Amino acid sequence: YLYCRQKGLWPLEVSGHDPRIEPDWFRSYEPLQNVTGKYPPTILLHGEIDTDVPFWQSVKMAGKLEKLGIPYELLTHPDWQHGFDRNWDDPSVKATFEKILSFLEEHLK
């Protein structure tokens, strides 16, 4: 896994398709490319130092949701990495999950 990520081979390994040769094959899996006015309320969680998924992707997604009038919330933290929720002793993690529950309670009625 780590080797494939470091060498940029992960998409090819998990899909059997090379994004450099077949970029169109991946489009249906790209959330940003598939947001429409019928998209559901969305909560985005992202650590600003995430090395797996670039932080700007969540910011861009939030912008697209905003533009389409889709209810959303973008929860970020300057010290979170990918998988930030593994540290349940961190008060910011607990507070984030409280916000997640509030978002779900509001939008799953």
N, C-alpha and C positions, 0 to 999 in steps of 0.2 A: 504494500500500500504506500508506504513512505517513499520508496524508490520511484514508483510510478508518479506520485505527486511531484516529487522533486524534478523529474525528467519531463513532466508535461504529458505523460502517457496515460493518465487516469481515465479520461473519457474514452480512449480507444480500448483500454483493458475492460472496462465495464460494459461497453456497448458494442464493441466489434466494429465501430465506425470511427474514422479519423476526422476530427473537426476541421483540420486544415484542408482536407480533400472533399469532405461532404458536409459543409456547414449547414446546409438546408435540412439535413436529417435531424439536427439537434434543435431546430426552431420550435417544434411542438413541445419541447421540454423546458423552454426558457420562459419563466414566469413573466418577465417584463414584456415579452413579445405577445403574450396571450391575455393580457388584462383588457377587459371590455367593461362597458357600463353595467354589465350583469355580474361582475366579480363580487364575491361575498365580502363582508367586513373582514379586515385583515389586521393581524397584529404581527409586527416585525420586531425581532429581538436581535441585537447585534453588538458584539464587542468591537470597540474601535481599534483594537490591536489583533483582531482575528487574522491569522495567517492562512486559513483554509479558504475562506470566502471573503473577498475584499469588501471592506466596510461601505465603499461607495455604491455597491450594488443595492444595499438596503435603502440608502439615501435616494438613489435613482428610482427604486420601486415606490417609495413613499411619494415622490414627486409625481409619478404616473397615477397613483391612486388619488392623490389630491386633485390633479387635473381632471379626472373623470368623476369626481364627487363621491368616491367610494369611502365609506367610513374606515379609518385605519388609525393605528397608533404605532409609532416607532419608538421602541425602548432601547436605549443605548447606554453604554458605560465606557469610560475612557480606559479602564484597566481590564476589561474582559477579553478573553481569547475565545476561540471556538470551544464549545462545550463548557461554557462558564458555569452552568447550573450544577456541575459536579460538587461544588463547594457549598453545601447547605449551611455551613456555619457563617458564611458571609452574609451580613445583614442586607446588602444590596440585592443578593439573590432572593432572599425571602421577600423583600419589598417588591421585587419584580414579579414574583409569582402571585402576590396579592393583586397587583395591577392586571395580570393576565386573567385571574378569576373575575375581577370586576368587568373587564372587557367582555369576557364570555357571558357573564350574567346579563350585561346590557344588550348584547347582540344575538343571543340564542333564545329569545323569547318567542 
